[in-house]
Amino acid sequence: MTRRFTATLMGLGLAALLAFDLTTTPPNPYKAPAAVAFGSGQASAGGFCGALPN
């Protein structure tokens, strides 16, 4: 396999994955968490590997 073929295959695979993701669940900006929320009062959500359980 050449480098060009591998890069093309990777690009097509990434485009297919992105298209699949967008068609199955369209993005909803009203339910998305804030990207940067310094001082907004919102608590962080999600997991953190170093956090101890309650």
N, C-alpha and C positions, 0 to 999 in steps of 0.2 A: 504494500500500500504506500502511496506517496503522501507527502505532507498536504498537498492540495486536496486530495481526495478525502483524507481524514478530517481536515478543517471544514470542507463542504458538508460532509456527513454530520459533523458535530453541529454546525450551524443549522442544518435542516432539522436535526433532532431537537435543538433548542427552540426553534420556531414552532415545531409541531407541539412541543410541551406547552409553550406559551399560548398557542391557539386553543389547545385542549382546556387549559386552565381558564381562559377567558370565556369560553363557550359554556363550560359547566357551571361556573359561579361568576356572574358578572360582578365587577367591583362596585361596592356601595360606599361612597365617601362619608355617608352619614353614620354608618356603623363602625367605620374604621377608627382605630385609636389614633391619637395625636402623634405625629412623627416626632415633634419636639414640643414638650410641654413643661418647660421650666417655669415654676411658680404658678402653674395653672390650678393647683389644688387637686389634680387628678392623681390617684394612686397608681403606681405602676402595676401592670397586669402581666401575667405570663410566668414562666418559670426561670429560676436562676439556679444553676448547679451548686453554687456555694451556699445557698440559703438553708438554714436549719429548719426542720419541720416544727410546726407549732405544737 
